[in-house]
Amino acid sequence: MDIFENYVKAGKIASEVREYARTQDHAGRTLSDICNDIEQEIFKKGGEPAFPVNVSLNDIAAHYTAVPNDPITVKNSDVLKIDVGVHIDGYIADTAVTVSYDAKYQNLIDIAQKALDEAISIARSNTRVSDIGRIIEKTITKYGCKPIQNLSGHSLERYTIHAGKSIPNIWTIGHSFNLSVNNVYAIEPFVTTKDGQGIVYEGRVRNIYGLASRKRTKDQKLDEFLEYLWNKFKTLPFALRWIVKEYEEKEALLFLETLIKKKNVHAYPILVEGANRIVVQAEHTIIPQESNTITITK
């Protein structure tokens, strides 16, 4: 299977799993159940999770995943962002959907989807990403809402989710770049209400981890754990609940905390809206061509 076929297969699985997640009734379920259920769907369809399923509630815009046996339960009044990544041999498709059972938030969800659709409609080879940001911002503000200005889409590469290039959700003056043929990008508008700050800040919770360095620590057990992380996840993000199948939770957490201090492991903080307003998200992964764009997670 060539690279393009891997991306297409990853995109098809991610799309099917996203729609599965969209149609489930999550009210009353724990975040543990939701994450485990969605990740099992990925495996059943022949893919692997590219990162722990993000289940970010309400004013948390991104980067929350369930801890082992996470007791947090989705309420009918909650707004739940479900961000799904799938990889085939390291080639990643990234997509997200927002679900809510409170009708007053449906308009906000629809606006995020409209902004995403408008952005993809102009995304071609040589499209400037500043123009994508401009159309996302214009669409969102036209409906009286705010984009989250310090969150963005991103380029993707093998085993790398954020591969160095950002696609803004606002019009940016200055540095920009053009989309390139056969490169892979995720476009993901985040939207908040008109009285939101439109900026996210790092929260204290850090439930998602990633390997930052394989440098030896001179501690045999730690080095064995480090090698386990590399063999299992490479440079892709992972969750504690994935590790407790093979390590005791206390021991795994201690190893992770030690490796974070040694800068071998990076922990991703949750991102919270500055005025604690509701945030919604929509996301697709695209591959620009000369005359059109393939949305692999459609």
C-alpha positions, 0 to 999 in steps of 0.5 A: 500500500502506498502513502496516498492509499494509507492516507485515504484508508486512515481518512475513511476510518476516521470519517466512519468513526467520527460519524459513529461518535456523532450519532451515539447518545453520550448523555449519562456516559462516562468519558472513559466509556466514550474514549474506550468505545471510540478507540475500539471502533478504530481498531475494529475498522483496521486502524490505530488511534493517532492520539488519544480520543479528545473529549473536551467539555464546554469551555475546554477547547482541546486536549482532554482525554479520559484518565483510567476509569474517568468518572466524569459523566456527560450531562444533557446540558454539556457541549462535547467536542470529540477529536479523532485521529487515525493512522495507518503505518504512521500516516494520519487522518485527523477529524473532529465533531461537536455534539450537544443535546441542548438545542441552544448550542446547535447554532454555534455547532453549525457555524463551526461547520460552515466555517470549515466548509468555506475554508475547504472550498478555497483550499487548493494548491498555492492557496495562502493560509492567511486567506483560509484564516480570513474566510474562517474568521469572516464566516464566524464573525458574520454570525455574531460569534468569535473564532479562537484566535490562538488555535489553528489547523496544522500540517501532518507528516508521518507519525507527526500530528503537528508537523510545523506549519499552522493554518490560522483561524483568523486573518493574519498579517505577515508570515504566511505560506501556500498549500502544497500539492500532496501535502497533508493539512488539518483545518479546524475552526474553533468557535466561541460565543460573542462574549467569549475572549476568543483566546485559550489558556493552558489549564492545570490538567495534563492527560495526554503525553508524547515522547520528546527524547529517547536520551538514556536516563541511566536508570534501568527501569526508566530506560526500559519504560522509555523504550516501551513508549518508543516501541508502542507509540513512536512520536505519537501522543498517548494516554495513561489509560493505554499504559495501565494494561502493561504497567501498574497505574501508580508506577506508570504515573511515577515514571511519566512524572520523572520523565517529564522532569527529565524532558524525555516526555512532554505533557499537553495541558488542556486548553480553556477559553479565557472567559470560560465560554462554550467552545465548539470545533469542526475539523477535516484533513485535506490533501490539495491537488493542482485543480481540486482538494481531496478531503480524506475525512469527508 
